[in-house]
Amino acid sequence: MRLALTARHLLHTGATPAETYANLARRTRQPLRSARAVCAALTIPATEANHRLDDCYHALLANPRPGSEADTGELLEALGVFDIPKPLDDREQAIADLLTTAITTHNAIRAGRHHALTRWITTGNLTTAYLSLTTTHPNSLDSTHYWTTLTHAGELLLTTPNPDTRLTYALTQCRLNATRTT
């Protein structure tokens, strides 16, 4: 608990999560415990933090090299380990679910783009995720479902106050693509 308090203090004084991790890992020589402390300070639920850290434990935290703490912190940050999940209201959750369905239906999204999409959805950047998905054509037998799903997501995104002006064009393209694939 004390380590999490130290992490919270460092974050409040302007350190980034990567810098906070590096500082703690240098002091404690316990990379996993340091990463968990940063997650706790960022109020990332423990189960979610453990899931994220399990994914990168062997590659980054199991056998740390002395002096690599800053690099490891930056990698953890880039991987989204320190991303703070945005609580979504019902409409936003419906949009996130539609975007997740579109990602699954697409069937050919490369790992880097998939990672970015997942991070945007997690952090509530739903418009960014939507616009990214509308620029690629699916490699699946069910492309109609893909475009229809994105059409529904776009319609919901347009109901937000002051929606991004790019949404109207993207939604029109999704509707056209859905029509062409039927």
C-alpha positions as CSV (number, residue, x, y, z in Angstrom):
1,M,0.0,0.0,0.0
2,R,2.8,2.4,0.8
3,L,4.3,1.9,-2.7
4,A,0.9,2.8,-4.2
5,L,0.9,6.0,-2.1
6,T,4.4,6.9,-3.3
7,A,3.2,6.3,-6.9
8,R,0.2,8.5,-6.3
9,H,2.4,11.2,-5.0
10,L,4.8,11.0,-8.0
11,L,1.8,11.2,-10.4
12,H,0.4,14.2,-8.6
13,T,3.7,16.0,-8.8
14,G,3.7,15.6,-12.6
15,A,5.5,12.4,-13.3
16,T,4.1,10.3,-16.1
17,P,3.1,6.7,-15.3
18,A,6.3,5.5,-17.1
19,E,8.5,7.8,-15.0
20,T,6.7,6.8,-11.9
21,Y,7.2,3.1,-12.7
22,A,10.9,3.7,-13.4
23,N,11.4,5.6,-10.2
24,L,9.7,2.8,-8.1
25,A,11.4,0.0,-9.9
26,R,14.8,1.6,-9.4
27,R,14.1,1.9,-5.7
28,T,12.5,-1.4,-5.0
29,R,14.1,-3.7,-7.6
30,Q,10.7,-5.2,-7.9
31,P,9.3,-4.5,-11.3
32,L,6.0,-6.3,-11.0
33,R,5.2,-4.8,-7.6
34,S,6.1,-1.4,-9.0
35,A,3.9,-1.7,-12.0
36,R,1.0,-2.9,-9.8
37,A,1.6,0.2,-7.6
38,V,1.3,2.5,-10.5
39,C,-1.9,0.8,-11.7
40,A,-3.3,1.1,-8.2
41,A,-2.4,4.8,-8.0
42,L,-4.2,5.3,-11.3
43,T,-7.2,3.6,-9.9
44,I,-7.1,0.7,-12.4
45,P,-9.0,-2.2,-10.8
46,A,-6.6,-4.9,-9.5
47,T,-8.1,-7.6,-11.6
48,E,-7.7,-5.5,-14.7
49,A,-4.1,-4.6,-13.8
50,N,-3.2,-8.2,-13.1
51,H,-4.7,-9.2,-16.5
52,R,-2.7,-6.5,-18.3
53,L,0.5,-7.3,-16.4
54,D,0.1,-11.1,-17.0
55,D,0.2,-10.3,-20.8
56,C,3.6,-8.7,-20.6
57,Y,5.2,-10.2,-17.4
58,H,7.6,-12.7,-19.1
59,A,8.7,-10.3,-21.8
60,L,9.3,-7.2,-19.6
61,L,9.1,-7.8,-15.9
62,A,10.4,-11.4,-15.1
63,N,14.1,-10.8,-15.7
64,P,14.8,-7.0,-15.6
65,R,18.1,-5.7,-16.7
66,P,19.6,-3.1,-14.3
67,G,19.2,0.4,-15.8
68,S,16.3,-0.6,-18.1
69,E,13.6,0.8,-15.8
70,A,12.9,3.9,-17.9
71,D,12.6,1.8,-21.1
72,T,10.4,-0.7,-19.4
73,G,8.1,2.0,-18.1
74,E,7.8,3.5,-21.6
75,L,7.0,0.1,-23.0
76,L,4.4,-0.6,-20.3
77,E,2.8,2.8,-21.1
78,A,2.9,2.2,-24.8
79,L,1.3,-1.2,-24.3
80,G,-1.6,0.4,-22.5
81,V,-0.9,-1.2,-19.1
82,F,-1.4,2.3,-17.5
83,D,-4.4,3.3,-19.6
84,I,-7.3,4.4,-17.3
85,P,-10.5,2.8,-18.4
86,K,-13.2,5.4,-18.9
87,P,-16.6,4.6,-17.3
88,L,-19.1,4.4,-20.2
89,D,-22.7,5.3,-20.0
90,D,-25.3,3.1,-21.6
91,R,-25.0,4.8,-25.0
92,E,-21.3,4.7,-25.0
93,Q,-21.3,1.1,-23.9
94,A,-23.6,0.3,-26.8
95,I,-21.1,2.0,-29.2
96,A,-18.2,0.2,-27.7
97,D,-20.0,-3.1,-28.1
98,L,-20.7,-2.3,-31.8
99,L,-17.1,-1.3,-32.4
100,T,-15.9,-4.6,-30.8
101,T,-18.3,-6.5,-32.9
102,A,-17.0,-4.7,-36.0
103,I,-13.4,-5.6,-35.0
104,T,-14.3,-9.2,-34.6
105,T,-16.2,-9.3,-37.9
106,H,-13.4,-7.6,-39.8
107,N,-11.3,-10.7,-39.6
108,A,-8.0,-9.1,-40.9
109,I,-7.1,-6.2,-38.5
110,R,-3.3,-6.3,-37.9
111,A,-2.0,-6.6,-34.4
112,G,-0.8,-3.0,-34.1
113,R,-4.1,-1.5,-35.3
114,H,-6.1,-3.9,-33.1
115,H,-4.0,-2.8,-30.1
116,A,-4.7,0.9,-30.9
117,L,-8.4,0.2,-31.4
118,T,-8.6,-1.6,-28.1
119,R,-6.9,1.2,-26.3
120,W,-9.2,3.8,-27.8
121,I,-12.2,1.9,-26.7
122,T,-10.9,1.3,-23.2
123,T,-10.1,5.0,-22.8
124,G,-13.4,6.2,-24.2
125,N,-12.0,7.6,-27.5
126,L,-14.9,6.0,-29.4
127,T,-15.0,8.5,-32.3
128,T,-11.3,7.8,-33.0
129,A,-11.8,4.1,-33.0
130,Y,-14.9,4.4,-35.2
131,L,-13.2,6.7,-37.8
132,S,-10.2,4.2,-37.9
133,L,-12.5,1.3,-38.6
134,T,-14.4,3.1,-41.3
135,T,-11.2,3.5,-43.4
136,T,-10.6,-0.2,-43.9
137,H,-12.5,-2.8,-45.7
138,P,-13.1,-6.2,-44.0
139,N,-11.6,-9.4,-45.1
140,S,-14.6,-11.5,-44.2
141,L,-17.5,-13.3,-45.8
142,D,-19.8,-11.1,-43.7
143,S,-18.8,-7.6,-44.8
144,T,-22.5,-6.5,-44.8
145,H,-22.6,-7.2,-41.1
146,Y,-19.4,-5.2,-40.6
147,W,-20.7,-2.1,-42.5
148,T,-24.2,-2.4,-40.9
149,T,-22.6,-2.6,-37.4
150,L,-20.5,0.5,-38.1
151,T,-23.6,2.3,-39.5
152,H,-25.4,1.7,-36.1
153,A,-22.3,2.9,-34.2
154,G,-22.0,6.0,-36.3
155,E,-25.7,6.9,-35.8
156,L,-25.2,6.6,-32.0
157,L,-22.0,8.7,-32.2
158,L,-23.9,11.5,-34.0
159,T,-26.3,11.8,-31.1
160,T,-23.6,13.2,-28.9
161,P,-23.5,17.0,-28.3
162,N,-21.2,18.6,-30.8
163,P,-20.2,15.4,-32.7
164,D,-17.0,15.4,-34.7
165,T,-17.7,16.8,-38.2
166,R,-16.0,13.8,-39.8
167,L,-18.7,11.5,-38.5
168,T,-21.3,12.5,-41.1
169,Y,-19.1,11.6,-44.0
170,A,-17.9,8.4,-42.4
171,L,-21.4,7.3,-41.7
172,T,-22.5,8.0,-45.3
173,Q,-19.6,5.9,-46.5
174,C,-20.6,3.0,-44.1
175,R,-24.2,3.2,-45.4
176,L,-23.0,3.0,-49.0
177,N,-20.7,0.1,-48.3
178,A,-23.4,-1.7,-46.5
179,T,-25.7,-1.2,-49.6
180,R,-23.0,-2.3,-52.0
181,T,-22.3,-5.6,-50.1
182,T,-25.9,-6.8,-49.9
